[in-house]
Amino acid sequence: MNSKITKLYEKVEVVRKQIIHFSLFTFTLSIALTSCADLMDTDSELVEFQEDNRLQANTDSVYSVMGIIYKMQAIADRTVLLGELRSDLTTTTNSATTDLKAVTNFQIDTDNAYNRISDYYAVINNCNYFLANINKDLVKNDRKVFESEYAVVKAFRAWTYLQVAQVYGQVPLVTEPLLTEEAARNAMTTNISDITAVCNYFIDDLKPYVDTKLPTYGQINNQNSQKYFIPVRALLGDLCLWAGRYQEAAQYYHDFLSLRTNPVPTRKGHAYWTDASSKEFRRATNSFSFRGDNDECLCYIPMESSEFYGIKSELDNIFNSTDVNQQYAQATPTKSIRELSAKQNFCATYTKIDGSQDTIYAPKENLLNSDYIGDLRFGTAYENRVTTQQRFSRISNEQQTIDKLNRDGVTLYRVNIVYLRYAEALNRAGYPQAAFTVLKYGLYSDAVAKYIDDEERAAANELISFDSDLFTVDNTQGVHSRGSGSAECDTLYILPQPTTQLATRQDTVNYQIPLVEDMIIDEMALEGAFEGYRFYDLMRVALRRGDPAYLAEPISRRNGTADEQLRSKLMDQQNWYLPKP
């Protein structure tokens, strides 16, 4: 047996029989805004439980937490696909399913396989049940027995609500378990909340648990099970970012990254030319990994190794040529991601004969692989190859590999994405120099002192304070260096400045903020392509600026030419969200 979730069950004692009457594995919830029958599908197993049932034993809590993760598997792939296929970086191929093509074309109807709001609320209702029934105040040996699990489930619920609000816009904010049709009927029309209200609610809900330690369930299938749990501080940063509480967002991100007991530097993984020193520029590779066991990955939803055990991720068969899909990938990069990569400049450093350091820029013409032009993150992650097949073979002769998938599950948080959101928060909080330093140099004490002026350092204060022993030039780099070489030496990659001196310092800051934000959003695309972030990054900035064109324009031009019909559709904010079944 090779199931990640099932392996843990083997370590856990059989849960008390009365718990089985409310099985977190057989629980199903269908929720919508149209009818009570759609809102909640009650079956006999759902409501057949003891009124005074409490989750009292360690085995109860472990079983229940893993049951919630099991439910999260149903929305894992969708988290990536709805954020990626609707963006300007990825499109579907002719081999894609009808439902995937509908996602890309913003033609999703209520029957689409990727439009099931009930899957999100199945997670939420399981969380609500757990939080309502766990004996969170139970103390043994001067320790609250279930404090860790309680915090983990609160984070699961908040994260899921953030996803459902991003996907559907206005949604019912339900924080108590729905166990009867009457309760579902009441929830159907009450407390309908937009994403700002959802975020504000869960910021307050999660604040008390920022210092709560994650559970320790040990190794499961040789994986660190702590990576199954969402880091609360990073999630609070996301919630504050969406809610427009930028100072708080920056603080949460900073505190998560700089925690002395578990510091998170960017590290030095990057894509690079293997022969840059000889100025050949013929071969390129990268030194980072997206697997769950890599330090870059902070948190992921573990997926099953086989459909026999439950839900197996389909992302590999959608993004890559595999034996299962007869080498016909269903999603592929757009012209937009190639153009964005090509716009960047790869700056390499090398040692001259006299021992001095010099810089050189990689050429943009006459390369063996045109996907290597500019930033190397795209070209070293994507491979397209043409093979010879028999005349009547069903196997595609054009094949692709996109090496951005976590083979252990679906990644929710990784280090350099958190740094970019931190930069976004810093910039909107009024610190564009600090935000730009995240991109070009990395935030360590020497860089902070050198590249951020006295006034901004004083204003940002602890938001940009990093321990000089834990964060150094040896383990920290600007995120742009992940794909564009030695960004710190690139004289073309600079902080935007007005052409003439403005009346006040604040005028200069106000001038810089939207331009630095554009640089951050571009960097998010270069760093996070194919991982499901892009549509929501564009949405967040478009909402912030009150400018739907910020989202509509790039998506309508993703294939190189303007699609005026799609642009017109996306200028209406309501079309950013899926219709509720």
C-alpha positions as CSV (number, residue, x, y, z in Angstrom):
1,M,0.0,0.0,0.0
2,N,1.5,3.3,-1.1
3,S,-1.0,5.9,0.0
4,K,0.2,9.0,1.8
5,I,-3.0,9.4,3.7
6,T,-3.6,5.7,4.3
7,K,-0.1,5.2,5.7
8,L,-1.0,7.5,8.6
9,Y,-4.2,5.7,9.3
10,E,-2.2,2.6,9.9
11,K,-0.4,4.4,12.7
12,V,-3.7,5.4,14.4
13,E,-5.9,3.3,16.6
14,V,-9.5,2.7,15.6
15,V,-11.5,5.7,16.5
16,R,-14.4,5.3,18.9
17,K,-17.5,3.9,17.2
18,Q,-19.7,6.9,17.9
19,I,-17.3,9.0,15.9
20,I,-17.9,6.8,12.9
21,H,-21.6,7.9,12.9
22,F,-20.3,11.3,11.7
23,S,-17.6,10.1,9.3
24,L,-15.4,12.9,8.1
25,F,-14.5,10.7,5.1
26,T,-18.1,10.0,4.0
27,F,-19.3,13.5,4.7
28,T,-20.7,15.3,1.6
29,L,-22.0,18.8,1.4
30,S,-23.5,20.5,-1.7
31,I,-23.9,24.2,-1.3
32,A,-25.1,27.0,-3.6
33,L,-27.3,30.1,-3.6
34,T,-30.2,28.8,-5.6
35,S,-32.1,26.1,-3.7
36,C,-31.9,24.3,-0.4
37,A,-31.6,20.9,-2.1
38,D,-28.5,22.2,-3.8
39,L,-27.1,23.9,-0.7
40,M,-26.8,20.8,1.3
41,D,-27.2,17.1,0.5
42,T,-28.0,15.4,3.8
43,D,-27.8,11.7,4.0
44,S,-28.4,9.3,6.9
45,E,-24.7,8.9,7.8
46,L,-24.4,12.7,8.0
47,V,-27.0,13.3,10.7
48,E,-26.8,10.0,12.6
49,F,-24.5,11.0,15.5
50,Q,-24.7,11.6,19.3
51,E,-25.7,15.1,20.3
52,D,-23.1,15.2,23.0
53,N,-20.3,13.7,20.9
54,R,-16.9,15.4,21.5
55,L,-13.5,14.6,20.0
56,Q,-11.7,13.7,23.1
57,A,-8.9,11.3,22.2
58,N,-5.6,11.9,20.3
59,T,-6.7,9.3,17.8
60,D,-10.0,11.2,17.2
61,S,-8.1,14.4,16.3
62,V,-5.5,12.8,14.1
63,Y,-8.2,10.9,12.2
64,S,-10.3,14.0,11.8
65,V,-7.4,16.3,10.7
66,M,-6.3,13.8,8.1
67,G,-9.9,13.5,7.0
68,I,-10.0,17.2,6.3
69,I,-6.8,16.8,4.2
70,Y,-8.5,14.0,2.3
71,K,-11.3,16.5,1.5
72,M,-8.8,19.1,0.4
73,Q,-7.5,16.7,-2.2
74,A,-10.7,17.4,-4.2
75,I,-9.9,21.1,-4.6
76,A,-6.1,20.8,-5.0
77,D,-5.8,20.5,-8.7
78,R,-8.5,23.0,-9.2
79,T,-6.6,25.6,-7.1
80,V,-3.8,25.4,-9.8
81,L,-6.0,25.1,-12.9
82,L,-8.4,27.9,-12.2
83,G,-5.5,30.2,-11.4
84,E,-3.4,29.2,-14.4
85,L,-5.6,28.3,-17.3
86,R,-7.5,31.6,-17.0
87,S,-4.3,33.7,-17.0
88,D,-2.1,35.1,-19.8
89,L,0.7,32.5,-19.2
90,T,-1.0,29.2,-20.2
91,T,-3.6,28.1,-22.7
92,T,-5.1,24.7,-23.6
93,T,-4.1,22.6,-26.6
94,N,-6.5,20.9,-29.1
95,S,-6.1,17.8,-27.0
96,A,-7.6,19.3,-23.8
97,T,-11.0,18.2,-22.5
98,T,-14.0,20.3,-23.2
99,D,-14.2,21.4,-19.6
100,L,-10.5,22.6,-19.6
101,K,-11.1,24.5,-22.8
102,A,-14.1,26.1,-21.2
103,V,-12.0,27.2,-18.3
104,T,-9.4,28.9,-20.6
105,N,-12.1,30.6,-22.7
106,F,-14.1,31.8,-19.6
107,Q,-17.1,29.7,-20.7
108,I,-17.5,27.7,-17.6
109,D,-21.1,26.7,-16.9
110,T,-22.6,25.0,-13.9
111,D,-22.0,21.5,-15.2
112,N,-18.3,22.0,-15.7
113,A,-16.2,19.5,-13.7
114,Y,-14.1,22.3,-12.3
115,N,-17.1,24.2,-11.0
116,R,-18.2,22.4,-7.8
117,I,-18.5,24.8,-4.9
118,S,-19.7,21.9,-2.8
119,D,-16.1,20.5,-2.7
120,Y,-14.9,23.7,-1.0
121,Y,-17.8,23.7,1.5
122,A,-17.1,20.0,2.2
123,V,-13.7,21.1,3.5
124,I,-15.2,24.1,5.4
125,N,-18.0,22.0,7.0
126,N,-15.6,19.4,8.1
127,C,-13.5,22.1,9.7
128,N,-16.5,23.6,11.3
129,Y,-17.5,20.3,12.8
130,F,-14.1,19.6,14.1
131,L,-13.8,23.1,15.7
132,A,-17.2,22.8,17.3
133,N,-16.6,19.4,18.7
134,I,-13.0,19.2,19.7
135,N,-12.3,19.5,23.4
136,K,-9.8,22.3,22.8
137,D,-9.5,23.0,26.6
138,L,-8.5,19.5,27.5
139,V,-5.2,19.7,29.5
140,K,-2.8,16.8,30.2
141,N,0.6,17.3,31.8
142,D,0.1,21.0,31.8
143,R,-0.4,21.1,28.1
144,K,-3.5,21.7,25.9
145,V,-3.7,18.4,24.1
146,F,-5.5,19.6,21.0
147,E,-4.1,23.1,20.6
148,S,-2.0,22.2,17.6
149,E,-4.8,20.5,15.7
150,Y,-7.2,23.3,16.6
151,A,-4.8,25.9,15.0
152,V,-4.2,23.7,11.9
153,V,-7.9,23.3,11.2
154,K,-8.5,27.0,11.7
155,A,-5.9,27.6,9.0
156,F,-7.4,25.0,6.7
157,R,-10.7,26.7,7.0
158,A,-9.4,30.2,6.4
159,W,-7.3,29.1,3.4
160,T,-10.3,27.3,1.9
161,Y,-12.5,30.4,2.3
162,L,-9.9,32.5,0.6
163,Q,-9.9,30.1,-2.3
164,V,-13.7,30.0,-2.6
165,A,-13.9,33.8,-2.4
166,Q,-11.3,34.2,-5.1
167,V,-13.2,31.8,-7.4
168,Y,-16.8,32.7,-6.7
169,G,-16.7,36.3,-5.4
170,Q,-19.5,36.6,-2.9
171,V,-20.1,33.5,-0.8
172,P,-21.9,32.5,2.4
173,L,-19.6,32.8,5.4
174,V,-20.6,29.8,7.5
175,T,-18.6,29.1,10.6
176,E,-20.9,26.6,12.4
177,P,-21.4,23.0,11.1
178,L,-24.4,22.5,8.9
179,L,-26.0,19.2,9.9
180,T,-29.7,19.6,8.9
181,E,-31.5,20.9,5.9
182,E,-33.0,23.7,8.0
183,A,-29.6,24.9,8.9
184,A,-28.6,24.8,5.3
185,R,-31.6,26.8,4.3
186,N,-30.7,29.5,6.8
187,A,-27.1,29.6,5.7
188,M,-28.2,30.0,2.0
189,T,-29.1,33.6,2.3
190,T,-27.4,34.9,5.4
191,N,-23.9,36.5,5.8
192,I,-23.0,36.7,2.2
193,S,-19.5,38.1,2.1
194,D,-17.0,39.3,-0.5
195,I,-13.3,38.6,-0.3
196,T,-12.5,41.6,1.9
197,A,-15.1,40.6,4.5
198,V,-13.9,37.0,4.4
199,C,-10.3,38.1,4.9
200,N,-11.1,40.5,7.7
201,Y,-13.1,37.8,9.5
202,F,-10.3,35.2,9.3
203,I,-7.5,37.6,10.2
204,D,-9.2,38.0,13.6
205,D,-9.9,34.3,13.8
206,L,-6.3,33.3,13.2
207,K,-4.4,35.9,15.1
208,P,-4.4,34.0,18.4
209,Y,-2.6,31.0,16.8
210,V,0.5,32.6,15.2
211,D,2.8,31.0,17.7
212,T,1.0,27.6,18.0
213,K,3.3,24.8,17.0
214,L,2.3,22.5,14.2
215,P,1.4,18.9,15.1
216,T,4.1,16.2,14.8
217,Y,2.8,13.1,13.1
218,G,6.3,12.0,11.9
219,Q,7.3,10.7,8.5
220,I,4.5,9.5,6.2
221,N,5.8,7.7,3.0
222,N,9.2,9.3,3.8
223,Q,7.6,12.7,3.8
224,N,7.6,15.3,6.6
225,S,4.0,15.5,7.6
226,Q,4.4,19.0,9.0
227,K,4.5,20.2,5.4
228,Y,0.8,19.2,5.2
229,F,-0.1,22.1,7.5
230,I,-0.4,25.7,6.4
231,P,1.9,28.2,8.1
232,V,-0.4,30.6,10.0
233,R,1.8,33.7,9.7
234,A,2.1,33.3,5.9
235,L,-1.6,32.8,5.6
236,L,-2.3,35.9,7.7
237,G,0.0,37.8,5.3
238,D,-2.1,36.6,2.4
239,L,-5.4,37.6,4.1
240,C,-4.1,41.0,5.0
241,L,-2.8,41.5,1.4
242,W,-6.2,40.8,-0.1
243,A,-7.9,42.9,2.5
244,G,-5.7,45.9,1.8
245,R,-4.0,45.9,5.2
246,Y,-0.5,46.2,3.8
247,Q,1.4,47.2,6.9
248,E,0.0,44.2,8.7
249,A,0.6,41.9,5.7
250,A,4.3,43.0,5.5
251,Q,4.6,42.4,9.3
252,Y,3.2,38.8,9.1
253,Y,5.3,37.9,6.1
254,H,8.4,39.4,7.7
255,D,7.8,37.6,11.0
256,F,7.2,34.3,9.3
257,L,10.4,34.6,7.2
258,S,12.7,35.9,10.0
259,L,11.6,33.8,12.9
260,R,14.8,33.0,14.8
261,T,13.8,29.4,15.6
262,N,13.0,28.7,11.9
263,P,14.5,31.3,9.6
264,V,13.5,31.2,5.9
265,P,16.1,32.8,3.7
266,T,15.6,32.8,-0.1
267,R,18.6,30.5,-0.6
268,K,20.7,30.6,-3.8
269,G,18.9,28.2,-6.1
270,H,18.8,29.7,-9.6
271,A,18.8,29.0,-13.4
272,Y,22.0,29.6,-15.1
273,W,24.2,29.2,-18.2
274,T,26.7,26.4,-17.6
275,D,29.1,28.0,-20.0
276,A,28.7,31.7,-19.3
277,S,32.3,32.1,-18.1
278,S,33.5,31.0,-21.6
279,K,30.9,33.3,-23.2
280,E,29.5,30.4,-25.2
281,F,25.9,30.6,-23.9
282,R,24.9,27.2,-25.4
283,R,23.7,25.2,-22.4
284,A,21.5,26.2,-19.5
285,T,20.1,24.4,-16.4
286,N,18.8,25.2,-12.9
287,S,19.6,24.3,-9.4
288,F,16.2,24.3,-7.8
289,S,13.5,21.7,-7.2
290,F,9.8,21.9,-6.6
291,R,9.4,18.6,-4.8
292,G,7.8,18.6,-1.4
293,D,11.0,17.4,0.3
294,N,12.9,20.5,-0.9
295,D,13.4,23.5,1.4
296,E,11.8,25.7,-1.2
297,C,8.4,24.0,-0.6
298,L,6.7,25.1,2.6
299,C,3.3,23.4,2.5
300,Y,1.4,21.2,0.1
301,I,-1.7,19.0,-0.1
302,P,-0.4,15.4,-0.3
303,M,-2.1,13.5,-3.2
304,E,-2.5,9.8,-3.6
305,S,-0.1,7.7,-5.7
306,S,-3.0,5.7,-7.2
307,E,-6.7,6.3,-7.7
308,F,-7.3,3.1,-5.8
309,Y,-6.5,5.0,-2.6
310,G,-8.4,8.2,-3.4
311,I,-7.7,11.3,-5.4
312,K,-4.6,11.3,-7.6
313,S,-3.5,14.6,-9.1
314,E,-4.1,15.0,-12.8
315,L,-1.7,18.0,-13.2
316,D,1.0,15.8,-14.6
317,N,-1.3,14.5,-17.4
318,I,-2.6,18.0,-18.1
319,F,0.7,19.9,-18.3
320,N,3.0,17.1,-19.5
321,S,3.2,14.5,-22.2
322,T,2.8,11.1,-20.5
323,D,1.9,7.6,-21.4
324,V,-1.5,8.1,-19.9
325,N,-2.4,10.9,-22.3
326,Q,-0.5,9.3,-25.2
327,Q,2.0,12.2,-25.1
328,Y,-0.7,14.8,-25.8
329,A,-0.4,17.5,-23.2
330,Q,-3.6,19.5,-22.5
331,A,-2.1,22.8,-21.4
332,T,0.9,24.7,-22.9
333,P,2.7,28.0,-22.5
334,T,1.5,31.1,-24.3
335,K,3.3,33.6,-26.4
336,S,2.9,36.0,-23.4
337,I,5.2,34.1,-21.0
338,R,7.8,33.7,-23.8
339,E,7.7,37.5,-24.5
340,L,7.9,38.4,-20.8
341,S,10.9,36.0,-20.3
342,A,12.6,37.4,-23.4
343,K,12.2,41.0,-22.2
344,Q,14.5,40.3,-19.2
345,N,18.3,40.6,-19.4
346,F,20.5,37.8,-18.1
347,C,23.5,39.3,-16.4
348,A,26.5,37.0,-15.8
349,T,29.6,37.8,-13.7
350,Y,33.0,36.3,-14.5
351,T,36.6,36.6,-13.4
352,K,39.0,38.2,-15.9
353,I,42.6,37.1,-16.4
354,D,43.9,39.8,-14.1
355,G,41.5,38.5,-11.3
356,S,39.1,41.3,-11.4
357,Q,35.3,40.8,-11.8
358,D,33.4,41.9,-14.8
359,T,29.8,41.4,-16.1
360,I,28.4,40.3,-19.4
361,Y,24.9,40.0,-20.7
362,A,23.7,36.9,-22.4
363,P,22.9,37.4,-26.1
364,K,19.3,37.4,-27.3
365,E,20.0,36.1,-30.8
366,N,21.5,33.0,-32.3
367,L,20.8,30.8,-29.3
368,L,20.4,27.1,-29.7
369,N,17.0,27.3,-27.9
370,S,14.9,30.4,-28.3
371,D,13.2,29.7,-25.0
372,Y,16.5,30.6,-23.3
373,I,16.2,34.3,-24.3
374,G,16.3,36.6,-21.3
375,D,15.2,35.0,-18.0
376,L,16.0,31.3,-17.8
377,R,13.3,30.1,-15.4
378,F,10.9,29.4,-18.3
379,G,13.4,27.8,-20.6
380,T,15.0,25.5,-18.0
381,A,11.5,24.4,-16.8
382,Y,9.9,23.8,-20.2
383,E,11.0,21.4,-22.8
384,N,9.4,20.8,-26.2
385,R,10.6,17.9,-28.4
386,V,9.6,16.3,-31.6
387,T,9.9,12.6,-32.0
388,T,9.4,10.2,-34.9
389,Q,6.2,8.1,-34.7
390,Q,4.8,5.5,-37.1
391,R,2.4,6.9,-39.6
392,F,-0.8,5.7,-37.9
393,S,0.5,5.9,-34.4
394,R,-1.9,7.3,-31.7
395,I,1.1,8.7,-29.9
396,S,1.8,12.4,-30.4
397,N,5.1,13.2,-32.1
398,E,5.3,16.6,-30.4
399,Q,5.8,16.3,-26.7
400,Q,6.4,18.7,-23.8
401,T,7.6,18.6,-20.2
402,I,7.0,21.4,-17.7
403,D,9.1,20.7,-14.7
404,K,7.2,22.9,-12.2
405,L,5.1,20.2,-10.5
406,N,5.5,18.9,-6.9
407,R,5.5,15.1,-7.4
408,D,4.5,14.7,-3.7
409,G,1.3,16.8,-3.9
410,V,0.0,20.2,-4.8
411,T,2.1,23.0,-3.4
412,L,0.3,25.8,-1.5
413,Y,3.2,27.8,-0.2
414,R,6.8,28.0,-1.3
415,V,9.6,30.3,-0.2
416,N,10.2,32.7,-3.1
417,I,6.5,33.2,-3.7
418,V,6.1,34.3,-0.1
419,Y,9.0,36.8,-0.6
420,L,7.3,38.3,-3.6
421,R,4.0,38.7,-1.7
422,Y,6.1,40.3,1.1
423,A,7.6,42.7,-1.5
424,E,4.1,43.5,-2.7
425,A,2.9,44.3,0.8
426,L,6.0,46.4,1.6
427,N,5.6,48.4,-1.6
428,R,1.9,49.2,-0.9
429,A,2.7,50.0,2.7
430,G,4.9,52.8,1.3
431,Y,8.3,51.2,1.1
432,P,9.1,50.8,-2.6
433,Q,12.9,50.8,-2.1
434,A,12.6,47.8,0.3
435,A,10.3,46.1,-2.1
436,F,12.7,46.6,-5.0
437,T,15.5,45.3,-2.8
438,V,13.6,42.0,-2.4
439,L,13.7,41.8,-6.2
440,K,17.3,42.8,-6.9
441,Y,19.5,42.1,-3.9
442,G,17.6,40.2,-1.2
443,L,16.9,41.5,2.3
444,Y,19.9,40.9,4.5
445,S,21.5,43.5,6.8
446,D,24.2,44.7,4.5
447,A,21.8,45.1,1.6
448,V,19.3,46.9,3.7
449,A,21.9,49.4,4.8
450,K,23.3,49.9,1.3
451,Y,20.2,50.1,-0.9
452,I,17.5,51.6,1.3
453,D,17.9,55.2,2.3
454,D,17.9,56.4,5.9
455,E,14.3,57.7,5.8
456,E,12.7,54.6,4.5
457,R,14.8,52.4,6.8
458,A,13.6,54.4,9.7
459,A,10.0,54.3,8.6
460,A,10.0,50.6,7.8
461,N,12.0,49.8,10.9
462,E,11.4,46.2,12.0
463,L,9.6,45.3,8.8
464,I,13.0,45.0,7.1
465,S,15.1,43.9,10.0
466,F,16.8,40.5,9.5
467,D,19.3,38.9,11.8
468,S,22.8,39.4,10.3
469,D,23.9,35.9,11.4
470,L,20.9,34.1,9.9
471,F,20.5,36.1,6.7
472,T,23.6,36.8,4.7
473,V,24.9,37.3,1.2
474,D,25.7,33.6,1.2
475,N,22.1,32.4,1.7
476,T,20.1,35.4,0.3
477,Q,19.6,36.7,-3.2
478,G,17.2,38.9,-5.1
479,V,14.3,36.9,-6.5
480,H,15.1,38.2,-10.0
481,S,18.4,36.4,-9.7
482,R,16.5,33.1,-9.7
483,G,16.3,33.4,-13.5
484,S,18.2,36.5,-14.7
485,G,21.7,35.9,-13.4
486,S,23.5,38.3,-11.1
487,A,20.7,40.8,-10.8
488,E,22.6,42.8,-8.2
489,C,25.1,43.6,-11.0
490,D,22.5,44.4,-13.7
491,T,22.7,48.1,-14.4
492,L,19.6,47.8,-16.6
493,Y,17.4,46.5,-13.7
494,I,16.8,49.6,-11.6
495,L,14.4,51.2,-9.2
496,P,12.0,53.5,-11.3
497,Q,12.8,57.2,-10.8
498,P,10.9,60.2,-12.1
499,T,12.6,62.1,-14.9
500,T,12.5,65.3,-13.0
501,Q,12.6,65.9,-9.3
502,L,9.2,66.0,-7.7
503,A,8.0,68.5,-5.1
504,T,8.1,66.1,-2.1
505,R,9.6,62.8,-1.2
506,Q,6.0,61.4,-0.9
507,D,5.3,62.4,-4.5
508,T,8.3,60.3,-5.5
509,V,7.1,57.4,-3.4
510,N,3.7,57.7,-4.9
511,Y,5.2,57.7,-8.4
512,Q,7.3,54.6,-7.6
513,I,4.7,52.4,-6.0
514,P,2.6,51.4,-9.1
515,L,5.8,51.0,-11.2
516,V,7.5,48.8,-8.6
517,E,4.2,46.9,-8.3
518,D,4.3,46.2,-12.0
519,M,7.8,44.8,-11.6
520,I,6.7,42.6,-8.8
521,I,3.7,41.3,-10.7
522,D,6.0,40.5,-13.7
523,E,8.4,38.8,-11.3
524,M,5.5,36.7,-9.9
525,A,4.8,35.6,-13.4
526,L,8.4,34.7,-14.1
527,E,8.8,32.9,-10.8
528,G,5.3,31.3,-10.5
529,A,4.3,30.4,-14.0
530,F,2.3,27.2,-14.3
531,E,1.7,27.0,-10.5
532,G,-1.7,28.6,-10.4
533,Y,-1.0,32.1,-9.0
534,R,-1.2,34.4,-12.0
535,F,-5.0,35.0,-12.5
536,Y,-5.4,35.9,-8.8
537,D,-2.3,38.1,-8.8
538,L,-3.8,40.1,-11.7
539,M,-7.2,40.1,-10.0
540,R,-5.7,41.4,-6.7
541,V,-4.0,44.4,-8.4
542,A,-7.0,45.1,-10.7
543,L,-9.3,45.3,-7.7
544,R,-6.8,47.4,-5.8
545,R,-6.4,49.9,-8.6
546,G,-10.1,49.8,-9.6
547,D,-8.9,49.0,-13.1
548,P,-10.3,45.9,-14.7
549,A,-8.1,46.4,-17.7
550,Y,-5.1,45.4,-15.6
551,L,-6.5,41.8,-15.8
552,A,-8.4,42.0,-19.0
553,E,-5.7,43.4,-21.2
554,P,-2.9,40.8,-20.7
555,I,-5.3,37.9,-20.8
556,S,-6.9,39.0,-24.0
557,R,-3.5,39.2,-25.6
558,R,-2.0,36.0,-24.3
559,N,-1.7,34.4,-27.7
560,G,0.0,37.4,-29.2
561,T,-3.0,39.1,-30.8
562,A,-5.8,41.0,-29.2
563,D,-9.0,39.1,-28.6
564,E,-11.4,42.0,-28.3
565,Q,-14.4,39.8,-27.4
566,L,-12.5,38.3,-24.5
567,R,-11.2,41.7,-23.4
568,S,-14.7,43.1,-23.4
569,K,-16.0,40.2,-21.3
570,L,-13.2,40.5,-18.7
571,M,-13.8,44.3,-18.4
572,D,-17.0,43.2,-16.5
573,Q,-15.7,42.1,-13.1
574,Q,-18.6,39.6,-12.7
575,N,-17.1,37.5,-15.4
576,W,-14.0,36.9,-13.3
577,Y,-16.0,34.6,-11.1
578,L,-17.5,31.2,-11.7
579,P,-21.3,30.8,-11.8
580,K,-22.6,29.1,-8.7
581,P,-24.3,25.8,-9.4
